[in-house]
Amino acid sequence: MPAAMPAPAAAPLREAVRRHYLMCRPEHFAVTYAINPWMDPAAGASAELAVAQWESLREAYAALGHQVSLIDPIEGLPDMVFAANGALVVGGRVYGARFTHAERAAEGPAYADWLRGNGFPDVLEPAFTNEGEGDFLTLDHVILAGTGFRTEISAHQEAQEFLGRPVVTLRLVDPRFYHLDTALFPLGGDNVAYYPGAFSPGSRAVLERLFPHAVIADEADAAVLGLNAVCDGRNVVINAEAAGLIKLLDEHGYEPVPVDLSELRKAGGGPKCCTLELRA
């Protein structure tokens, strides 16, 4: 009699952690300039549709039990909706943003002022170019930091000294994935999901060493910004078009929460771009 096949291993039980997010309603959203490969001013964009999709994202966070604070949008800053770029907040300390492109330069001070006035007085005005959580992603014991297109390596060192957390540099090589948060997202604890093709060979080797059990996305899902996602340890708020990655996350025991942010993607943004985590 043949031996019985072993039962498939059950996915581990994931635990959600309540988060505090800062968001900015895209009342002035538009694509009037091109500072990344996703942006095409000739194609236009609808602020009305962007607001409707953004409201669905905010409602998804509320339904999951997360706290959402709002910063007032500023006319003339159409990309201010991408709150993740406004700062890095860890342990109640704020490492401010210093944008690469002049079109977004005023966003850094706007976010720093809001944070100072809302319980985060310890703000460092950066000496080096960095775009906040666009290129800094925080795990339990380490901060992953992107470079190659926007954020200077010197900013990685500056953030480490200010925040007292180890920072690991990762080099991005595909211009479609110009920020780290377009190619990788933390899954809670000490694991990540990422697209290997976005990274240099050395950085891929670092990721393989640090995260041997990572969820690996393919190019099709990365190309719809499926990795610009937000995970609370259990639930993953993710672009609905990333069907393969959604299935993979489900198989790993996560709860995908698909959202449609296709209008905001015209400027290169997804759920994570719209979400700055406020870590007290």
Salt bridges, closest charged atoms under 4 A:
GLU27 OE2 - ARG25 NH1 3.33
GLU55 OE2 - ARG25 NE 3.01
GLU55 OE1 - ARG58 NH2 3.03
GLU107 OE2 - ARG104 NE 2.83
ASP113 OD1 - ARG116 NH1 3.14
ASP122 OD2 - ARG93 NE 2.72
GLU125 OE2 - ARG116 NH2 2.46
GLU131 OE1 - ARG150 NH1 2.79
GLU131 OE1 - HIS179 NE2 2.65
GLU133 OE1 - LYS272 NZ 2.55
GLU133 OE2 - ARG279 NH1 2.78
ASP174 OD2 - ARG176 NH2 2.72
ASP190 OD2 - HIS141 NE2 3.74
GLU219 OE2 - ARG176 NH2 2.95
ASP232 OD2 - HIS66 NE2 2.89
GLU241 OE2 - ARG265 NH2 3.06
GLU251 OE2 - LYS247 NZ 2.54
GLU255 OE2 - ARG234 NH2 3.40
GLU263 OE2 - LYS266 NZ 3.07
GLU277 OE2 - ARG19 NH1 3.26
GLU277 OE1 - ARG279 NH2 3.50
